[in-house]
Amino acid sequence: MLDNLTQRLAKVVKTMRGEARLTEANTSEMLREIRLALLEADVALPVVRDFISSVREKAMGEEVIGSLTPGQALVGVVRQELADLMGANLGENASRLSFATQPPAVILMAGLQGVGKTTTVGKLARYLKEDTRKRVLTVSADVYRPAAIRQLETVSAQAGASFFASESTGLPVDIARSALEHARRHHYDVLIVDTAGRLGIDEEMMQEISALHEALRPIETLFVVDAMLGQDAVNVARTFNETLPLTGIVLTKLDGDARGGAALSVRYITGKPVKFAGTSEKLDGLEPFDPLRMANRILGMGDILALVEEARKSVDEQTALDLEKKLKSGARLDLNDFRAQLAQMRNMGGLASMLGNMPIQFRNAAKNTNMDQASRQIRRMEGIIDSMTPAERLRPDIIKAARKRRIAKGAGVQVQDVNRLLSQFEQMQSMLKKMKGGKMGKMMRNLKGLMPGMG
């Protein structure tokens, strides 16, 4: 979503060359470019003014240490200010959910209609169940949209959470109280309450959400906001913050293609930490929000930690250990190993997901790549290998013309596709030999040819 802002800020850095210090003269033009970049990204004007003022104050006279260029020094200042803007200065624990209460801990979800509130309840339930081992109960207090109750029941089942049935003829406060009593009797750790949204803010809506808060006394009141909302997000956030004692914010649709200024504005306006960010439509597409890591993404530095965490969740540890042992022994890899690596890449979300967390240089190298086509090509390569016999996978050198025709027919592809896969497999083997020989630079230059769709 924030790619345009990232590209603009990357250009700012490149223009600062050869100066020994960051001065008024060489900083003013850069700050002007940063201001324009933020405004184009739909960041609220008061936020931009304060941000630029803070960066100017801290950047002026900043010594360029060691081998740092002024551009790098400025990036350091901007990076920290971006992180503070998104809540880094609130402390390490500010973005974590609190469970410091007698169970069940009640989490009240508030926000406008259409921001992804109900789906977020399902995502949060899954996160709490999978990552914190909590027993979670969900309930819908949205009696105005009958489909919302059925939707929450469906996503709760998909998330592995329990669902408290409610009827659209009931009163929201009565439904919520019944769910809370049920959660207490059945020893649930967490009760997540989905509330009604409106297409716009009105008095009736705010009175209802206030009554729910009064009845439930939630430990967490989370404001769900669509990161694609733009400038309107600021006014909505301010109204909710004045009505409810919010404890945190959940940003949804960060994987969208809008400008994303809400991600930088809402925390500033409310003073509340962003606790979660929705990164995809899937139920596992919710991640704890880290201001510094988000600042790194915005500045094009990537989020390597996110890649590592995704790898930990998705990569089969035994498969990785077997491959490592095979490499250390000097044994040649076979197509079974190649097939396993393709599957691991797919489990990590595919090329698009991986590149989204890469530094900007990698993303620029792949900007002309059709990621959907590349992902389809990975699946096609898996299909080709699946069409081979066990002997062919172990000894690709025996695959001659007749075998290639049979494999292509079995996989529903052309013989050229089989040739391409075998060529990429040979390149991978060659690359691993060079890596063992310490020729990392040449290996990285050859990496592009191995990426499906990037050759």
C-alpha positions as CSV (number, residue, x, y, z in Angstrom):
1,M,0.0,0.0,0.0
2,L,2.7,2.5,0.9
3,D,4.9,1.7,-2.1
4,N,4.4,5.2,-3.6
5,L,5.6,6.8,-0.3
6,T,8.5,4.4,-0.2
7,Q,9.6,5.2,-3.8
8,R,9.4,9.0,-3.1
9,L,11.4,8.8,0.1
10,A,14.0,6.6,-1.6
11,K,14.5,9.3,-4.3
12,V,15.0,11.9,-1.5
13,V,17.8,9.9,-0.1
14,K,19.6,9.5,-3.4
15,T,19.7,13.2,-4.0
16,M,21.8,13.9,-0.9
17,R,25.5,13.3,-1.8
18,G,28.8,14.6,-0.8
19,E,27.9,16.9,2.1
20,A,29.7,16.6,5.5
21,R,26.7,17.8,7.6
22,L,23.0,18.2,7.4
23,T,22.5,21.9,7.3
24,E,19.5,24.3,6.6
25,A,20.4,24.5,3.0
26,N,20.8,20.8,2.1
27,T,17.9,19.7,4.4
28,S,15.1,22.2,3.4
29,E,14.7,20.7,-0.1
30,M,14.7,17.2,1.3
31,L,12.0,18.1,3.8
32,R,9.9,19.7,1.1
33,E,10.0,16.4,-0.8
34,I,9.2,14.4,2.3
35,R,6.2,16.8,3.0
36,L,4.9,16.3,-0.6
37,A,5.3,12.5,-0.3
38,L,3.4,12.4,2.9
39,L,0.6,14.6,1.6
40,E,0.3,12.5,-1.6
41,A,0.0,9.5,0.7
42,D,-3.1,11.1,2.3
43,V,-1.5,11.7,5.6
44,A,-3.4,14.4,7.5
45,L,-2.0,17.9,7.3
46,P,-1.6,18.5,11.0
47,V,0.3,15.3,11.2
48,V,2.6,16.3,8.3
49,R,3.3,19.7,9.9
50,D,4.3,18.3,13.2
51,F,6.3,15.5,11.6
52,I,8.3,17.8,9.4
53,S,9.0,20.2,12.3
54,S,10.3,17.4,14.5
55,V,12.5,16.0,11.7
56,R,13.9,19.4,11.0
57,E,14.7,20.1,14.6
58,K,16.5,16.7,15.0
59,A,18.2,16.7,11.6
60,M,19.8,20.1,11.7
61,G,23.5,19.9,12.4
62,E,23.3,16.1,12.7
63,E,26.9,14.8,12.4
64,V,27.6,12.3,9.7
65,I,29.2,9.5,11.5
66,G,31.8,7.2,10.0
67,S,30.9,6.1,6.5
68,L,27.3,7.4,6.6
69,T,26.3,9.9,4.0
70,P,24.0,12.8,4.9
71,G,21.2,11.0,3.1
72,Q,21.7,8.0,5.4
73,A,21.9,10.2,8.4
74,L,18.6,11.9,7.4
75,V,17.0,8.5,6.8
76,G,18.0,7.6,10.4
77,V,16.2,10.7,11.7
78,V,13.2,10.1,9.5
79,R,13.0,6.4,10.4
80,Q,12.9,7.1,14.1
81,E,10.4,9.9,13.7
82,L,8.2,7.7,11.6
83,A,8.4,5.0,14.2
84,D,7.5,7.5,16.9
85,L,4.6,8.8,14.8
86,M,3.2,5.2,14.8
87,G,3.7,4.6,18.5
88,A,7.3,3.5,19.1
89,N,7.6,6.3,21.8
90,L,4.7,4.8,23.7
91,G,6.9,1.9,24.9
92,E,7.6,-1.7,23.9
93,N,4.5,-3.1,25.6
94,A,2.0,-0.5,24.4
95,S,1.0,-2.5,21.3
96,R,0.4,-5.7,23.2
97,L,-3.1,-6.8,24.3
98,S,-3.7,-6.7,28.0
99,F,-5.2,-9.7,29.8
100,A,-4.7,-8.3,33.3
101,T,-8.3,-9.0,34.5
102,Q,-10.5,-11.8,35.8
103,P,-11.3,-14.1,32.9
104,P,-12.9,-13.8,30.5
105,A,-11.0,-10.8,29.2
106,V,-13.5,-8.8,27.0
107,I,-12.3,-7.3,23.8
108,L,-14.8,-4.8,22.3
109,M,-14.4,-4.1,18.5
110,A,-15.7,-0.7,17.2
111,G,-15.7,0.9,13.8
112,L,-17.7,1.9,10.8
113,Q,-19.4,-0.5,8.5
114,G,-17.3,-2.0,5.7
115,V,-13.9,-1.6,7.4
116,G,-13.5,-5.4,7.9
117,K,-14.6,-5.6,11.6
118,T,-16.2,-9.0,11.5
119,T,-13.4,-10.6,9.5
120,T,-10.9,-9.0,11.9
121,V,-12.8,-10.6,14.9
122,G,-12.2,-14.0,13.2
123,K,-8.5,-13.2,12.5
124,L,-8.0,-12.0,16.1
125,A,-9.7,-15.1,17.5
126,R,-7.4,-17.3,15.4
127,Y,-4.3,-15.3,16.5
128,L,-5.2,-15.6,20.2
129,K,-5.9,-19.3,19.8
130,E,-2.8,-20.2,17.8
131,D,-0.2,-17.8,19.2
132,T,-1.3,-17.3,22.9
133,R,-3.3,-20.6,23.4
134,K,-6.4,-18.8,24.6
135,R,-9.9,-20.3,24.7
136,V,-11.9,-17.7,22.7
137,L,-15.6,-17.1,22.4
138,T,-17.0,-14.6,19.8
139,V,-20.4,-12.9,19.7
140,S,-22.1,-10.6,17.3
141,A,-24.0,-7.6,18.7
142,D,-24.8,-6.4,15.2
143,V,-28.6,-6.8,15.1
144,Y,-29.0,-4.5,12.1
145,R,-27.3,-6.7,9.5
146,P,-28.5,-10.3,9.9
147,A,-25.7,-11.4,7.5
148,A,-23.2,-10.2,10.1
149,I,-24.2,-12.8,12.6
150,R,-23.9,-15.6,10.0
151,Q,-20.6,-14.2,8.8
152,L,-19.1,-14.2,12.3
153,E,-20.3,-17.7,12.9
154,T,-18.6,-18.8,9.7
155,V,-15.2,-17.1,10.3
156,S,-15.2,-18.2,14.0
157,A,-15.6,-21.8,12.9
158,Q,-12.8,-21.4,10.4
159,A,-10.6,-19.8,13.1
160,G,-11.3,-22.7,15.5
161,A,-13.0,-20.4,18.0
162,S,-16.4,-20.9,19.7
163,F,-19.4,-18.8,18.7
164,F,-22.2,-17.6,20.9
165,A,-25.4,-17.6,18.9
166,S,-27.5,-14.4,18.8
167,E,-30.6,-13.3,17.0
168,S,-31.2,-10.1,15.0
169,T,-34.4,-9.5,17.1
170,G,-32.4,-9.2,20.3
171,L,-31.0,-6.0,22.0
172,P,-27.2,-5.6,21.6
173,V,-26.6,-5.0,25.3
174,D,-28.7,-8.1,26.3
175,I,-26.9,-10.2,23.7
176,A,-23.5,-9.1,25.0
177,R,-24.4,-9.7,28.7
178,S,-25.7,-13.2,27.9
179,A,-22.5,-14.0,26.0
180,L,-20.3,-12.7,28.9
181,E,-22.2,-14.9,31.4
182,H,-21.8,-17.9,29.1
183,A,-18.1,-17.2,28.8
184,R,-17.8,-17.1,32.6
185,R,-19.7,-20.3,33.1
186,H,-17.7,-22.2,30.5
187,H,-14.3,-20.8,31.6
188,Y,-13.3,-19.0,28.4
189,D,-10.2,-16.9,28.5
190,V,-11.4,-14.2,26.0
191,L,-14.7,-12.9,24.8
192,I,-14.5,-10.9,21.5
193,V,-17.6,-8.7,20.9
194,D,-18.3,-7.6,17.3
195,T,-20.5,-4.5,17.2
196,A,-22.7,-2.8,14.6
197,G,-21.1,-0.3,12.2
198,R,-22.7,2.4,10.1
199,L,-21.9,4.0,6.8
200,G,-21.3,7.2,8.7
201,I,-21.1,8.3,12.3
202,D,-24.4,9.1,14.0
203,E,-25.6,9.7,17.5
204,E,-27.6,6.4,17.8
205,M,-24.5,4.4,16.9
206,M,-22.3,6.2,19.4
207,Q,-24.9,5.8,22.2
208,E,-25.2,2.1,21.5
209,I,-21.4,1.4,21.6
210,S,-21.2,3.5,24.8
211,A,-23.9,1.4,26.4
212,L,-22.1,-1.8,25.4
213,H,-18.9,-0.5,26.9
214,E,-20.7,0.3,30.1
215,A,-22.2,-3.1,30.3
216,L,-19.1,-5.1,29.5
217,R,-16.3,-3.1,31.0
218,P,-13.9,-4.5,28.4
219,I,-10.1,-4.7,29.1
220,E,-9.5,-3.8,25.5
221,T,-11.6,-1.5,23.2
222,L,-10.1,-1.7,19.7
223,F,-11.0,0.8,17.0
224,V,-10.9,-0.9,13.6
225,V,-10.1,1.5,10.8
226,D,-9.7,0.9,7.0
227,A,-6.2,2.0,6.0
228,M,-7.7,2.9,2.6
229,L,-10.0,5.5,4.1
230,G,-7.7,8.4,3.6
231,Q,-8.4,11.8,5.3
232,D,-11.8,10.7,6.5
233,A,-10.1,8.2,8.9
234,V,-8.9,11.1,11.0
235,N,-12.3,12.6,11.7
236,V,-13.8,9.1,12.3
237,A,-11.0,8.2,14.7
238,R,-11.3,11.5,16.6
239,T,-15.1,11.0,17.1
240,F,-14.7,7.4,18.4
241,N,-11.8,8.5,20.7
242,E,-14.0,11.2,22.2
243,T,-16.9,8.8,22.8
244,L,-15.0,5.6,23.9
245,P,-12.0,5.0,26.1
246,L,-10.1,3.3,23.3
247,T,-7.1,1.2,24.2
248,G,-5.8,0.5,20.7
249,I,-6.2,0.5,16.9
250,V,-6.4,-2.2,14.3
251,L,-5.5,-1.2,10.7
252,T,-7.2,-3.3,8.0
253,K,-6.5,-3.6,4.3
254,L,-2.8,-2.7,4.5
255,D,-2.3,-5.0,1.5
256,G,-4.5,-2.7,-0.6
257,D,-3.4,-0.3,-3.3
258,A,-4.6,3.0,-1.8
259,R,-2.2,5.6,-0.5
260,G,-2.4,4.5,3.1
261,G,-2.1,7.8,5.0
262,A,-4.5,6.5,7.7
263,A,-1.7,4.2,8.9
264,L,0.3,7.3,9.8
265,S,-2.5,9.6,11.0
266,V,-4.8,7.6,13.2
267,R,-2.3,6.8,16.0
268,Y,-1.3,10.5,16.1
269,I,-4.9,11.7,16.3
270,T,-6.0,9.3,19.0
271,G,-2.8,8.9,20.9
272,K,-3.6,5.2,21.1
273,P,-1.2,2.5,19.9
274,V,-1.8,0.5,16.8
275,K,-2.0,-3.1,18.0
276,F,-2.6,-5.1,14.9
277,A,-2.5,-4.7,11.1
278,G,-4.5,-6.7,8.6
279,T,-2.1,-7.8,5.8
280,S,-4.3,-10.1,3.7
281,E,-7.9,-11.4,3.4
282,K,-6.9,-14.8,4.8
283,L,-7.6,-15.6,8.4
284,D,-3.9,-15.7,9.2
285,G,-3.5,-12.2,7.6
286,L,-3.3,-10.4,11.0
287,E,0.0,-9.5,12.6
288,P,1.0,-7.6,15.7
289,F,2.0,-4.1,14.8
290,D,5.6,-3.0,15.2
291,P,6.2,0.7,14.6
292,L,9.9,0.4,13.9
293,R,9.4,-2.5,11.5
294,M,6.7,-0.6,9.7
295,A,9.0,2.5,9.4
296,N,11.6,0.2,7.8
297,R,9.1,-1.0,5.3
298,I,8.0,2.6,4.4
299,L,11.6,3.7,3.9
300,G,12.3,0.7,1.7
301,M,14.5,-1.2,4.1
302,G,12.2,-4.2,4.1
303,D,11.1,-6.3,7.0
304,I,13.5,-9.2,7.3
305,L,12.1,-10.1,10.7
306,A,8.7,-10.8,9.1
307,L,10.4,-13.1,6.6
308,V,12.1,-15.0,9.4
309,E,8.9,-15.3,11.4
310,E,6.9,-16.5,8.4
311,A,9.6,-19.0,7.7
312,R,9.5,-20.3,11.3
313,K,5.7,-20.8,10.9
314,S,5.7,-22.2,7.4
315,V,8.9,-24.1,6.8
316,D,9.0,-27.8,7.8
317,E,12.0,-28.0,10.2
318,Q,12.8,-31.6,9.5
319,T,12.8,-30.9,5.7
320,A,15.2,-28.0,6.3
321,L,17.5,-30.1,8.5
322,D,17.6,-33.0,6.0
323,L,18.5,-30.5,3.2
324,E,21.2,-29.0,5.4
325,K,22.7,-32.4,6.2
326,K,22.7,-33.3,2.5
327,L,24.5,-30.1,1.5
328,K,27.1,-30.6,4.2
329,S,27.8,-34.1,3.1
330,G,28.5,-33.0,-0.5
331,A,25.7,-35.1,-2.0
332,R,24.0,-33.8,-5.1
333,L,20.5,-32.5,-4.7
334,D,17.7,-34.1,-6.7
335,L,14.4,-33.0,-7.9
336,N,12.7,-34.2,-4.7
337,D,14.7,-31.5,-2.9
338,F,13.8,-29.0,-5.5
339,R,10.1,-29.9,-5.2
340,A,10.3,-29.5,-1.4
341,Q,11.8,-26.0,-1.7
342,L,9.1,-24.9,-4.1
343,A,6.5,-26.1,-1.7
344,Q,8.2,-24.2,1.2
345,M,8.1,-21.0,-0.9
346,R,4.4,-21.5,-1.6
347,N,3.7,-22.1,2.1
348,M,5.4,-18.8,3.0
349,G,2.8,-16.9,0.9
350,G,4.5,-17.0,-2.5
351,L,6.8,-14.6,-4.2
352,A,4.6,-11.5,-3.8
353,S,4.4,-12.0,0.0
354,M,8.1,-12.5,0.3
355,L,9.0,-9.5,-1.9
356,G,6.7,-7.3,0.1
357,N,9.1,-7.7,3.0
358,M,12.2,-7.3,1.0
359,P,14.3,-4.0,0.8
360,I,13.3,-1.7,-2.0
361,Q,16.2,-2.7,-4.3
362,F,14.8,-6.3,-4.5
363,R,11.3,-5.0,-5.1
364,N,12.5,-2.7,-7.9
365,A,14.4,-5.6,-9.5
366,A,11.1,-7.5,-9.7
367,K,8.8,-4.6,-10.5
368,N,8.1,-5.8,-14.0
369,T,7.4,-9.3,-12.8
370,N,3.8,-10.5,-12.9
371,M,3.6,-12.1,-9.4
372,D,0.4,-14.0,-10.1
373,Q,2.0,-15.5,-13.2
374,A,5.2,-16.3,-11.2
375,S,3.1,-18.1,-8.6
376,R,1.2,-20.1,-11.2
377,Q,4.6,-21.1,-12.7
378,I,5.7,-22.4,-9.3
379,R,2.6,-24.6,-9.2
380,R,3.3,-25.7,-12.8
381,M,6.8,-26.7,-11.8
382,E,5.5,-28.7,-8.9
383,G,3.1,-30.5,-11.3
384,I,5.9,-31.3,-13.7
385,I,8.0,-32.9,-11.0
386,D,4.9,-34.8,-9.7
387,S,4.6,-36.3,-13.2
388,M,8.0,-37.9,-13.0
389,T,8.8,-41.3,-11.8
390,P,10.8,-41.8,-8.5
391,A,13.9,-42.7,-10.6
392,E,13.6,-39.6,-12.7
393,R,13.4,-37.4,-9.7
394,L,16.5,-39.0,-8.2
395,R,18.5,-38.9,-11.5
396,P,17.3,-36.0,-13.7
397,D,20.2,-36.9,-16.1
398,I,18.2,-39.9,-17.4
399,I,15.4,-37.6,-18.6
400,K,15.8,-37.6,-22.4
401,A,13.4,-36.7,-25.2
402,A,10.9,-39.5,-24.9
403,R,10.7,-39.1,-21.1
404,K,10.3,-35.4,-21.5
405,R,7.3,-35.9,-23.9
406,R,5.7,-38.3,-21.4
407,I,6.2,-35.9,-18.4
408,A,4.9,-32.9,-20.4
409,K,1.8,-34.8,-21.4
410,G,1.2,-36.0,-17.8
411,A,1.5,-32.4,-16.4
412,G,-0.5,-30.8,-19.2
413,V,2.4,-28.6,-20.3
414,Q,4.8,-28.2,-23.3
415,V,8.1,-30.0,-23.6
416,Q,9.7,-26.5,-23.4
417,D,8.3,-26.2,-19.9
418,V,10.0,-29.4,-18.8
419,N,13.3,-28.2,-20.4
420,R,13.0,-24.9,-18.5
421,L,12.5,-26.6,-15.2
422,L,15.5,-28.9,-15.7
423,S,17.6,-25.9,-16.7
424,Q,16.5,-24.0,-13.5
425,F,17.3,-27.1,-11.4
426,E,20.8,-27.2,-12.9
427,Q,21.3,-23.5,-12.2
428,M,20.3,-24.1,-8.6
429,Q,22.9,-26.9,-8.3
430,S,25.6,-24.7,-9.8
431,M,24.6,-21.8,-7.5
432,L,25.0,-24.0,-4.4
433,K,28.4,-25.1,-5.5
434,K,29.5,-21.5,-5.9
435,M,28.0,-20.7,-2.4
436,K,30.1,-23.5,-0.9
437,G,33.1,-22.0,-2.7
438,G,32.6,-18.6,-1.2
439,K,31.6,-16.9,-4.5
440,M,28.6,-15.1,-3.0
441,G,28.7,-12.0,-5.2
442,K,28.3,-14.1,-8.4
443,M,25.7,-16.2,-6.8
444,M,23.5,-13.2,-6.0
445,R,23.9,-11.9,-9.6
446,N,22.6,-15.2,-10.9
447,L,19.7,-15.4,-8.4
448,K,17.4,-13.5,-10.7
449,G,17.5,-16.2,-13.3
450,L,16.3,-18.7,-10.7
451,M,13.2,-16.8,-9.7
452,P,10.2,-18.1,-11.7
453,G,8.9,-15.3,-14.0
454,M,12.0,-13.1,-13.5
455,G,14.4,-14.8,-15.9
